[in-house]
Amino acid sequence: MTGPSTTSPQEGQMSKPTALHDVHAEAGAHFTDFAGWRMPLRYRSELAEHHAVRTTAGLFDLSHMGEIEVTGTQAASFLDYAVVGDVGALAVTKARYTMICRPDGGILDDLIVYRLEDNRYMVVANAANSQVVLDALREREDGFDAVVHDSRDDWALIAIQGPVATAVLRSLTDVDLDALMYYAVAEGRVGGRPARLARTGYTGEDGFEIFCAPDDAVAIWTALCAAGGSLGVIPAGLACRDSLRLEAAMPLYGNELSEQLTPFEAGLGRVVRFDKAGDFVGRQALEAKAKVRVDHVRVGLRPGGRRTPRAGSPVLDPTSGDRVGWVTSGAPSPTLGHPIAMAYVGTSLAQPGTGLIVDVRGTAVEATVVDLPFYSRPR
C-alpha cells in the first residue's frame, strides 16, 4: 500500500468520497486526500486505534484500493507472463502476494492476486498505482485469450483486523471462517449482504478483507460496528494502518518499493519465481540481478533514545561519516514503546547488531540494525 498524504488535490480536482464517507464523518473522522480519494486518516486518536487492532480489532475503509479482474481461457498463463509470481499454480480460492515489474526489473507495484475460478482472477493493486497496473496489464495481454477488466468502481473494501476479528465476523457471515485459511478467499454473505471474504490484511494481525458492492458497504460496516462494539472494536484510519504495517515490516510502495528498486533489494526475492514455465516481463533483468550481490538491502533499525528517523533521513557509517543508506519509513512504535525505522543500507552493513548513525534533522542518532519484523503477533 502507498502511504497517506495530507496534501490537497490539484486545483480544479476533487477527491472522490468512498461509499462510507458520511458514516466516517458522523463518527468524527479527520480526512486526508490520498490518491484521488477522500479517506479517513484518524477518528479521535490514532494511538487508540493502533492499540485496538493489536488487542481487539479495528475497522478500516480500504475502498481506495484498485480491483482488476482477468478472465479467459488463458488468464493463468497471461498473469504468469505479466507478473513475477507463479499465480497460475494457485488453487481456486487461494491468493498470492506478488509484484508487477518493468522489463528492467523495477517494481511497478506489489499486488495480491486471487484465483476466483479456473479462468477468473482478481488483482488488487495499491490505490496510487491502480491505473499504472491496469495500463501495464492491458499492454501485456496481446496474444493471450484473456481480458483485463477495470473493476475498481464495482467494489467497496472493508477490513476488520485484530485478535477478535474472527469472533465478530463469525456472527455475521455464512462463510466457514475456520476453513478459510490465510491468503484464501470465499464468496458468501456478511450482515445479510453478498460479499467476497478474504483472509488477508496489512497490519500484522489476523483479520479479513471484505469486498462488497458500494451500495452494501454502509450496511456491512454498521453490522460490524454493532457486533464488535462490546468487544472494543473501533473504526481506524490510514494513520494507524501505517504504524501497524511498519511494526510488521510490511513494505510501502513509494517508500520501501519503487521503480528504481527490484524485489531483491527489498528482501523479497522469494516472490520472483524463476521456476515457473515460460517467460515473464522482467525475467532477464531479474535473473541477472539474482546472480550478483545487490548494493543495498532493506533492514530494520532500532534508534537509541526518543528521536524518530523519518523517510529520507540519511544513514551514515559511524567511523567514516560517509552516507551508506537512507531511511524509508520511521515512527514511534506504540506496541514496542520506542522508535523504529526501515532503511536501505549497504549490503556489508546489513547484519543485525551493526551500529550505524542516522541524521535526524541535523542530529546524529545512534541506531542498531535489527531483524525484521519488529513485531509478530502471538500464534
Solvent accessible surface area in square Angstrom, and as a share of the most:
residue,aa,sasa,rsa
1,M,14,0.06
2,T,24,0.14
3,G,15,0.15
4,P,39,0.25
5,S,39,0.25
6,T,111,0.65
7,T,97,0.56
8,S,94,0.60
9,P,51,0.32
10,Q,135,0.60
11,E,180,0.81
12,G,81,0.77
13,Q,103,0.46
14,M,178,0.79
15,S,19,0.12
16,K,88,0.37
17,P,74,0.46
18,T,10,0.06
19,A,44,0.34
20,L,1,0.00
21,H,48,0.21
22,D,100,0.52
23,V,33,0.19
24,H,2,0.01
25,A,51,0.39
26,E,150,0.67
27,A,29,0.23
28,G,33,0.31
29,A,14,0.11
30,H,103,0.46
31,F,45,0.19
32,T,4,0.03
33,D,25,0.13
34,F,10,0.04
35,A,44,0.34
36,G,48,0.47
37,W,41,0.15
38,R,85,0.31
39,M,0,0.00
40,P,2,0.02
41,L,20,0.10
42,R,73,0.26
43,Y,10,0.04
44,R,191,0.70
45,S,46,0.29
46,E,67,0.30
47,L,97,0.48
48,A,50,0.39
49,E,3,0.02
50,H,1,0.00
51,H,72,0.32
52,A,10,0.08
53,V,0,0.00
54,R,22,0.08
55,T,91,0.53
56,T,31,0.18
57,A,0,0.00
58,G,0,0.00
59,L,1,0.00
60,F,2,0.01
61,D,3,0.02
62,L,3,0.01
63,S,7,0.04
64,H,4,0.02
65,M,22,0.10
66,G,1,0.01
67,E,1,0.00
68,I,0,0.00
69,E,16,0.07
70,V,0,0.00
71,T,35,0.21
72,G,21,0.20
73,T,98,0.57
74,Q,78,0.35
75,A,0,0.00
76,A,23,0.18
77,S,53,0.34
78,F,0,0.00
79,L,0,0.00
80,D,22,0.12
81,Y,70,0.27
82,A,0,0.00
83,V,0,0.00
84,V,1,0.00
85,G,1,0.01
86,D,22,0.11
87,V,0,0.00
88,G,22,0.21
89,A,71,0.55
90,L,10,0.05
91,A,62,0.48
92,V,56,0.32
93,T,61,0.35
94,K,72,0.30
95,A,8,0.07
96,R,73,0.27
97,Y,47,0.18
98,T,0,0.00
99,M,0,0.00
100,I,0,0.00
101,C,0,0.00
102,R,70,0.26
103,P,100,0.63
104,D,80,0.41
105,G,0,0.00
106,G,3,0.03
107,I,0,0.00
108,L,19,0.09
109,D,0,0.00
110,D,11,0.06
111,L,3,0.02
112,I,30,0.15
113,V,0,0.00
114,Y,1,0.00
115,R,32,0.12
116,L,19,0.09
117,E,89,0.40
118,D,93,0.48
119,N,68,0.35
120,R,68,0.25
121,Y,0,0.00
122,M,0,0.00
123,V,0,0.00
124,V,13,0.07
125,A,0,0.00
126,N,4,0.02
127,A,10,0.08
128,A,51,0.40
129,N,14,0.07
130,S,9,0.06
131,Q,84,0.37
132,V,64,0.37
133,V,0,0.00
134,L,2,0.01
135,D,59,0.31
136,A,7,0.06
137,L,0,0.00
138,R,103,0.37
139,E,132,0.59
140,R,28,0.10
141,E,39,0.17
142,D,118,0.61
143,G,83,0.80
144,F,56,0.23
145,D,77,0.40
146,A,8,0.07
147,V,80,0.46
148,V,9,0.05
149,H,73,0.33
150,D,64,0.33
151,S,7,0.05
152,R,55,0.20
153,D,104,0.54
154,D,85,0.44
155,W,46,0.16
156,A,1,0.01
157,L,3,0.02
158,I,0,0.00
159,A,1,0.01
160,I,0,0.00
161,Q,2,0.01
162,G,1,0.01
163,P,74,0.47
164,V,32,0.18
165,A,0,0.00
166,T,24,0.14
167,A,60,0.46
168,V,2,0.01
169,L,0,0.00
170,R,118,0.43
171,S,85,0.55
172,L,39,0.19
173,T,22,0.13
174,D,102,0.53
175,V,20,0.12
176,D,89,0.46
177,L,2,0.01
178,D,95,0.49
179,A,68,0.52
180,L,9,0.05
181,M,104,0.46
182,Y,137,0.52
183,Y,46,0.17
184,A,4,0.03
185,V,6,0.03
186,A,26,0.20
187,E,108,0.48
188,G,19,0.18
189,R,111,0.41
190,V,0,0.00
191,G,30,0.29
192,G,43,0.42
193,R,92,0.34
194,P,75,0.47
195,A,7,0.05
196,R,7,0.03
197,L,1,0.00
198,A,0,0.00
199,R,33,0.12
200,T,2,0.01
201,G,17,0.16
202,Y,27,0.10
203,T,1,0.00
204,G,18,0.17
205,E,15,0.07
206,D,31,0.16
207,G,3,0.03
208,F,0,0.00
209,E,13,0.06
210,I,0,0.00
211,F,1,0.00
212,C,1,0.01
213,A,44,0.34
214,P,47,0.29
215,D,134,0.69
216,D,21,0.11
217,A,0,0.00
218,V,65,0.37
219,A,31,0.24
220,I,0,0.00
221,W,4,0.02
222,T,75,0.43
223,A,24,0.19
224,L,0,0.00
225,C,41,0.25
226,A,82,0.64
227,A,32,0.25
228,G,0,0.00
229,G,44,0.43
230,S,111,0.72
231,L,79,0.39
232,G,33,0.32
233,V,10,0.06
234,I,59,0.30
235,P,32,0.20
236,A,1,0.01
237,G,2,0.02
238,L,3,0.02
239,A,16,0.13
240,C,1,0.00
241,R,7,0.03
242,D,45,0.24
243,S,20,0.13
244,L,0,0.00
245,R,1,0.01
246,L,4,0.02
247,E,1,0.00
248,A,14,0.11
249,A,12,0.09
250,M,46,0.20
251,P,14,0.09
252,L,6,0.03
253,Y,23,0.09
254,G,53,0.51
255,N,46,0.24
256,E,0,0.00
257,L,0,0.00
258,S,25,0.16
259,E,59,0.27
260,Q,146,0.65
261,L,21,0.10
262,T,13,0.07
263,P,0,0.00
264,F,42,0.17
265,E,16,0.07
266,A,0,0.00
267,G,54,0.52
268,L,10,0.05
269,G,19,0.18
270,R,171,0.62
271,V,9,0.05
272,V,10,0.05
273,R,84,0.30
274,F,59,0.25
275,D,105,0.54
276,K,12,0.05
277,A,98,0.76
278,G,55,0.53
279,D,93,0.48
280,F,3,0.01
281,V,18,0.10
282,G,7,0.07
283,R,45,0.16
284,Q,158,0.70
285,A,33,0.26
286,L,0,0.00
287,E,58,0.26
288,A,60,0.47
289,K,59,0.25
290,A,49,0.38
291,K,169,0.72
292,V,96,0.55
293,R,169,0.62
294,V,20,0.11
295,D,112,0.58
296,H,53,0.24
297,V,27,0.16
298,R,34,0.12
299,V,10,0.05
300,G,0,0.00
301,L,0,0.00
302,R,87,0.32
303,P,0,0.00
304,G,38,0.37
305,G,53,0.51
306,R,177,0.65
307,R,119,0.43
308,T,10,0.06
309,P,0,0.00
310,R,109,0.40
311,A,63,0.49
312,G,48,0.46
313,S,13,0.09
314,P,36,0.22
315,V,0,0.00
316,L,41,0.20
317,D,30,0.16
318,P,73,0.46
319,T,130,0.76
320,S,69,0.44
321,G,46,0.44
322,D,86,0.45
323,R,144,0.53
324,V,27,0.16
325,G,3,0.03
326,W,77,0.27
327,V,1,0.01
328,T,4,0.02
329,S,6,0.04
330,G,11,0.11
331,A,17,0.13
332,P,73,0.46
333,S,3,0.02
334,P,34,0.22
335,T,51,0.30
336,L,69,0.34
337,G,43,0.41
338,H,34,0.15
339,P,2,0.01
340,I,2,0.01
341,A,0,0.00
342,M,0,0.00
343,A,0,0.00
344,Y,0,0.00
345,V,0,0.00
346,G,15,0.15
347,T,32,0.18
348,S,86,0.56
349,L,36,0.18
350,A,18,0.14
351,Q,127,0.56
352,P,74,0.46
353,G,57,0.55
354,T,34,0.20
355,G,40,0.39
356,L,2,0.01
357,I,30,0.15
358,V,0,0.00
359,D,43,0.22
360,V,1,0.00
361,R,169,0.62
362,G,71,0.68
363,T,49,0.28
364,A,75,0.58
365,V,10,0.06
366,E,127,0.57
367,A,3,0.02
368,T,53,0.31
369,V,3,0.01
370,V,43,0.25
371,D,102,0.53
372,L,56,0.28
373,P,61,0.39
374,F,31,0.13
375,Y,30,0.11
376,S,78,0.50
377,R,63,0.23
378,P,116,0.73
379,R,232,0.85
